[in-house]
Amino acid sequence: MNQQQRHEAIVELVRREGYASIEQLTDHFSVTPQTIRRDLNALASDGLLRRVHGGAGLESSTVNTAYATRKTLNLEAKRRIAALLASKIPDSSSLFINIGTSNEVIAEALLEHHRELEVITNNLNVAAILQHKEDFNVIIAGGQVRSRDGGIIGEATIDFINQFKVDYGIIGISGIDEDGSLLEFDYQEVRVAQAIIQNSRQVYLAADHSKFRRNPSVRQGNITQIHALFTDRRPPQSICQLMESHDVALHIAD
């Protein structure tokens, strides 16, 4: 069993049991305690587990990782994903970009080679990144601004988004379950994302490998509703099968 397989097995064991001690994991995988500690620290950094004294437990299903922490998690993977996704957006396109640190990295990637984009966003950070590009038309949705991450949410945001029909909707997600469910922590954020999906001709989802098997509690939709997934590792087999059966394109940024 290689390291990636062991990491996946640890996550599955903790999800099944709710908690696993270092001693239990050491015996189960026949490796040293030092190896298990490194594994747990890596999985906690990816947001897949919650590191506790003597072992690991489930990550919260109701509270997301702090924004400042999420900005640095898997940053290199996010940059590769962003570059790949941006390469699929033609010049002179219209697009939504919603809340999330991955989407902020995508906004940075769009600055490099694109011209004459129209971007509608409910993310103040995305707007700030794109505002200096003179040939971009950046439109900010109205609504309630979340102080923790600059996301704009609420009924006014949904009403605003419903006024548009764009070429591409670029969305992020907090978790993807094995049945393909797209999961989030905030019900209001979910409703805005659903409006973006409904008003986009093509929906592109950016999600690094840490989003697979995370367990937020609010259902946003299903991976079968999108047109393409951009990630850095091949998803679990159950998700791949769903995508194949619904013609969802898979793009892996190696």
C-alpha positions in Angstrom: 0.0 0.0 0.0 1.5 3.3 -1.0 1.1 6.6 0.9 -1.9 7.9 -1.1 -3.8 4.6 -0.7 -3.0 4.6 3.1 -4.3 8.2 3.3 -7.6 7.2 1.6 -7.9 4.2 3.9 -7.3 6.3 7.0 -10.0 8.8 6.0 -12.4 6.0 5.3 -11.6 4.3 8.7 -12.1 7.6 10.6 -15.3 8.3 8.8 -16.6 4.9 9.7 -15.5 4.9 13.4 -15.7 8.7 14.1 -12.2 8.6 15.7 -9.0 6.6 15.4 -6.0 6.7 17.7 -2.4 6.7 16.6 -1.9 3.3 18.2 -4.9 1.8 16.4 -3.7 3.1 13.1 -0.2 2.0 13.7 -1.4 -1.6 14.3 -3.9 -1.5 11.4 -1.4 -0.4 8.8 1.8 -2.0 10.3 3.8 1.3 10.1 5.5 3.3 12.7 3.8 5.9 14.9 6.0 8.6 13.3 4.6 7.6 9.9 1.0 7.8 11.1 1.6 11.2 12.7 2.9 12.5 9.4 -0.1 11.0 7.6 -2.6 12.6 10.1 -0.9 16.0 9.9 -1.0 15.9 6.1 -4.7 14.9 6.1 -5.5 17.6 8.6 -3.7 20.2 6.5 -5.8 19.1 3.5 -9.0 19.5 5.6 -9.9 15.9 5.4 -9.6 15.1 9.2 -9.5 17.0 12.5 -6.2 16.4 14.3 -6.8 15.7 18.0 -4.5 14.6 20.8 -3.5 11.0 20.3 -5.2 10.6 17.0 -7.7 12.1 14.6 -11.5 12.6 14.3 -14.0 13.8 11.7 -13.8 17.3 10.4 -16.8 19.4 11.3 -19.7 19.1 9.0 -21.2 22.5 10.0 -18.2 24.9 10.1 -15.7 25.4 7.3 -11.9 25.8 7.8 -11.0 29.5 8.4 -10.6 31.5 5.2 -6.9 32.5 5.9 -6.1 28.8 6.2 -8.0 27.8 3.1 -6.1 30.4 1.0 -2.9 28.5 1.6 -4.2 24.9 1.5 -3.0 23.0 -1.6 -2.1 26.3 -3.2 0.2 24.8 -5.9 -2.5 22.3 -6.9 -5.0 25.2 -7.1 -2.7 27.1 -9.4 -2.3 24.2 -11.7 -6.1 23.7 -11.8 -6.7 27.4 -12.4 -4.2 27.5 -15.3 -5.9 24.5 -16.9 -9.4 25.8 -16.4 -8.5 29.3 -17.7 -7.1 27.7 -20.8 -10.6 26.5 -21.7 -12.2 30.0 -21.5 -12.2 31.8 -24.8 -11.6 35.6 -25.1 -14.7 37.7 -25.2 -16.7 35.3 -23.0 -19.2 36.0 -20.3 -18.9 34.2 -17.0 -20.0 33.9 -13.4 -17.3 33.3 -10.8 -18.6 32.5 -7.3 -17.2 32.3 -3.8 -14.1 30.3 -2.9 -10.3 30.5 -2.7 -9.9 28.3 -5.7 -12.0 30.8 -7.7 -9.8 33.6 -6.6 -6.8 31.7 -8.0 -8.7 31.2 -11.2 -9.3 35.0 -11.4 -5.6 35.5 -11.2 -5.0 33.0 -14.0 -7.6 34.8 -16.2 -5.6 38.0 -15.9 -2.6 36.6 -17.7 -3.7 35.8 -21.2 -7.4 36.7 -21.6 -9.0 39.7 -23.3 -12.5 41.3 -23.2 -14.1 39.1 -20.6 -17.4 40.0 -18.9 -17.3 38.7 -15.3 -20.3 38.7 -12.9 -19.2 37.7 -9.4 -20.5 37.5 -5.9 -16.9 37.5 -4.6 -15.4 40.8 -3.6 -11.9 39.3 -3.7 -12.4 38.2 -7.3 -13.6 41.7 -8.2 -10.6 43.2 -6.6 -8.2 40.9 -8.6 -9.9 41.7 -11.9 -10.7 45.4 -11.5 -7.4 46.7 -13.0 -7.8 44.9 -16.3 -9.1 47.7 -18.5 -10.7 45.4 -21.2 -12.6 43.3 -18.6 -16.1 44.3 -17.7 -16.5 43.3 -14.0 -20.0 43.3 -12.5 -20.5 42.8 -8.7 -23.7 41.2 -7.4 -25.6 43.0 -4.7 -26.4 41.5 -1.4 -25.1 40.8 2.1 -21.2 40.7 2.3 -19.7 38.1 4.6 -17.0 39.6 6.6 -15.0 36.4 6.9 -14.3 35.9 3.2 -15.8 38.7 1.0 -18.6 36.5 -0.3 -21.9 38.1 -1.3 -25.1 36.2 -0.5 -28.8 36.6 0.1 -32.0 37.0 -1.9 -30.8 40.2 -3.6 -27.8 38.2 -4.9 -30.0 35.5 -6.3 -32.3 38.0 -8.0 -29.3 39.8 -9.5 -27.8 36.6 -10.9 -31.1 35.6 -12.4 -30.9 38.6 -14.7 -28.1 37.1 -16.7 -27.5 34.1 -18.9 -23.7 33.6 -19.4 -21.4 31.4 -21.4 -19.6 29.9 -18.4 -20.3 29.4 -14.7 -17.1 28.8 -12.6 -17.9 27.4 -9.2 -16.0 25.9 -6.3 -17.2 23.5 -3.7 -16.4 22.5 -0.1 -17.0 18.8 -0.5 -17.9 16.1 -3.0 -19.5 12.9 -1.6 -19.0 9.5 -3.1 -22.5 9.6 -4.6 -21.6 12.8 -6.4 -23.3 15.2 -4.1 -21.8 18.7 -4.1 -21.8 19.9 -0.5 -21.4 23.2 1.2 -21.5 24.7 4.7 -23.7 27.7 4.1 -27.3 27.3 2.9 -27.4 30.9 1.6 -24.2 30.3 -0.4 -25.7 27.1 -1.8 -28.7 29.0 -3.1 -26.5 31.5 -4.9 -24.4 28.7 -6.5 -27.6 27.0 -7.7 -28.7 30.2 -9.4 -25.3 30.4 -11.1 -25.6 26.8 -12.3 -29.1 27.5 -13.7 -28.0 30.6 -15.6 -24.8 29.2 -17.2 -24.6 27.5 -20.6 -21.5 25.6 -19.4 -20.7 24.9 -15.7 -17.0 24.3 -14.7 -16.2 23.0 -11.2 -12.8 23.5 -9.8 -12.0 21.2 -6.9 -8.6 19.9 -5.6 -8.3 16.4 -4.3 -9.0 17.4 -0.7 -12.6 18.1 -1.6 -13.4 14.4 -2.2 -15.0 12.7 0.7 -15.3 15.9 2.8 -18.7 16.0 4.6 -20.3 19.5 4.8 -24.0 19.2 5.6 -25.7 21.3 2.9 -26.5 19.8 -0.5 -25.8 22.1 -3.4 -26.5 19.7 -6.2 -24.8 16.8 -7.9 -21.7 16.5 -10.0 -24.0 15.3 -12.9 -25.3 18.9 -13.2 -21.9 20.3 -14.3 -20.2 20.0 -17.7 -16.5 19.7 -16.6 -14.6 19.0 -13.4 -11.1 20.4 -13.1 -9.0 18.7 -10.4 -5.4 17.6 -9.6 -6.0 13.8 -9.0 -8.4 11.3 -10.4 -11.6 11.2 -8.3 -12.9 8.1 -6.5 -14.2 5.4 -8.9 -17.9 6.0 -7.9 -17.6 9.6 -9.0 -15.8 8.8 -12.2 -18.5 6.4 -13.1 -21.2 9.0 -12.5 -19.3 11.5 -14.6 -18.9 9.1 -17.5 -22.6 8.1 -17.5 -23.6 11.8 -17.7 -20.9 13.0 -20.1 -19.1 15.2 -17.6 -15.6 16.0 -18.8 -12.7 15.3 -16.4 -9.6 17.5 -16.6 -6.7 16.6 -14.4 -4.0 19.2 -13.8 -0.9 17.0 -13.2 
